[in-house]
């Protein structure tokens, strides 16, 4: 007796499902998470920048202070920070830059400064695809470096 051709659809389902998952579903989930990771890194930078804008310079550049240590540690305990690569720590650089322009009018201030905070964070993909090991965000970790700049609220904090 000859075999029926009705069972061929079942035998083609497994390879088709594998291709659909490996080249369709998993990359889409990882691509969405890349956007969430960038937003999380930007949010961390904004938190650090908001605090650096208000504090004296000595407290901002302290490696065990609020901006460089406390805020990233608290951020890691949140849902968004939990996606960060736990093997690598958050790298934060703070610098003070004078304003490149002079204010106009009667209240001209020579001491007008910006605080600039650079935050570098590494994230791991939630569903790493073994075929894309060299691709950041799909098979390997992806690193974001975010820089924010705001004016210093009180110029006397620059010398404290």
N, C-alpha and C positions, 0 to 999 in steps of 0.2 A: 504494500500500500504506500501511496505517496503521502508525504506530510502536508499539512494545511499551512498556508501562508499567514494565518491569523495570529500566530504567536510571535512574528517578527517584530511587532511594535513593542512588545515587552522587552525583548533583548536589546533594543536600541534606546530604551528609556534611561538606563544607568549611565552610559557615556554622555548622553544628552544632558542629563541632570548634573553630572560632573562639570561639563563645559559651562553650563548655565551658572552654576555656583562660583566656579573659579574665575570666570571672565565677565560675569554679570553682577551677581549679588554682592560678593565680597568686596570687589573694587568700589562699588557704589557706597557701601557702608563706610569703607575707609575714607573715601573722598568727602563724604559728609562730615566725618569726624575730624578731618584736616581743618575744615572751616570752624568747627567747634573748638578745636585746639588753638587756632590762631586767636579767636575771640577770647578764650581763657587767658592766653598770654598777654593780650592787650588789656584785659581787665586787671590782671596783676600789676602791669606797668602803671595803669591809672591809679590804683590804690597806693602804690609806692610814691608816685609823683605827687599825689594829693597830700601825703604826709610829709614829704621832703620840702614842699612849698611852705609849710607852716613851722617846721622845727628849726632850731639853730644848727648851723653847719657842723659843729662838732658831734652832735647826736646823729646827724644824717650819714656822715661818712664813717661812723663807728661800725666795725664789722659785726659786732654783737648787738647792734642797736635795732630800733624799730623798723627802719626802711630796708636794711640789708638782710636781717635775720628773722625778726618776728613776723612781719607781714607774709613773706614767702612760706614760713612754717605753718601759719594759720591757713593760708591759701591751699596748701597741699592737703589739709584735712577736709576741704570742701569737696563737693562732687566733681567740679571742673578740675580742680587741682589734683584729684586722684587719678586722672588720666595721664598725668605727667610721668615721665620715666623716673622711677624711684632710684635708679642707679646713679643718676647725675643730679647734682644740685643746681639750684637756680643761681645764675651769675648776674650780679647787679653792679653797675658802675654809675657813680654819681659825679657830676662835674658842674661847676658854676661858670657861666659865660656872661660877659657884659653885653648889654644890648647894643646892636650895631648902629642904632639911630639915636638921635637926641630928641627928647620931647620938645614940643613947640608951646610957647605961651609963657605966662609969668611964672609958673611953677616948674621951672627947668631943674631937673635933678640929674646930677652927674652919676650918682651911684644907683643905677637901675640895672638889675641883674636877672638872668634866667637861671633856673636850676634844670639840668638835663639828666634824666634817668634812663639808662639803657639796661634792659632786662633780656636775658637769654635763657630760654627754657627748651628742653628736649621732651618730645612726646613719643610714645610707642603706639603703633597701630593696634586697634582693638581686635582685628581679625587679620593677622599677618599671613600673607600669601607666599608660600615657599618658592614659587616660581619667579617672584619679583623681589628677591633678596636685596638687590642693589638699588631699588627704587625707594626713596624716602617717602614715608607715609603709607606705602602699600606693603612692603616687605621688611623694611627697616625703620629705625627711629627717624623722626623729622625734627629739626631744630628751628625755632623761631627766635629772632632777635628784634625786639621792639624798642623804639626810642621815643620818649615823650619829653616835652619842654614846656615849662610854665614860668611866669614871673615870680620872683621871691616876694612874699608878702611883706616882710619887714627887713630892710637892708641892714639893720644893726645885727641881725642874726648871722651875717656873713663872718663877723669877727668873734663870735661866741662859740 
